[in-house]
Amino acid sequence: MGKATNFIKECGAELRKVVWPSREDVISSVKVVIVSTIIIAVILGALDILFSAGMSLLFPAA
């Protein structure tokens, strides 16, 4: 039981050393993630449409 108690105390000590990001930093990072996700989704959507059109030209439906 002593090892578990020591582990929990050490975890608490390490968490006190953590430098948490500010609210502005978090908001800025979230904006970057959202914008980059939208850009990648648009690019992948355009590629999907392009490849689908190419496949339709190569293999027309009967």
C-alpha positions, 0 to 999 in steps of 0.5 A: 500500500505504501508504493501506491501512496508514494506514487499518488504523491509523486504524481501530484508533485509532478502535476504542480510543475506543469505549466498549463497554457493560457486561455488565449493559447488554447483558443488560438490552437483550436482555431488553427486546428479547425481551419486546417481541418476545414482546408483539408476536408475541402481538398479531399472533397475536391480530389474525391469529385475529381477522381469520381469524374475520372472513373466515370469517364473511364468506366461509363455506366451501361 
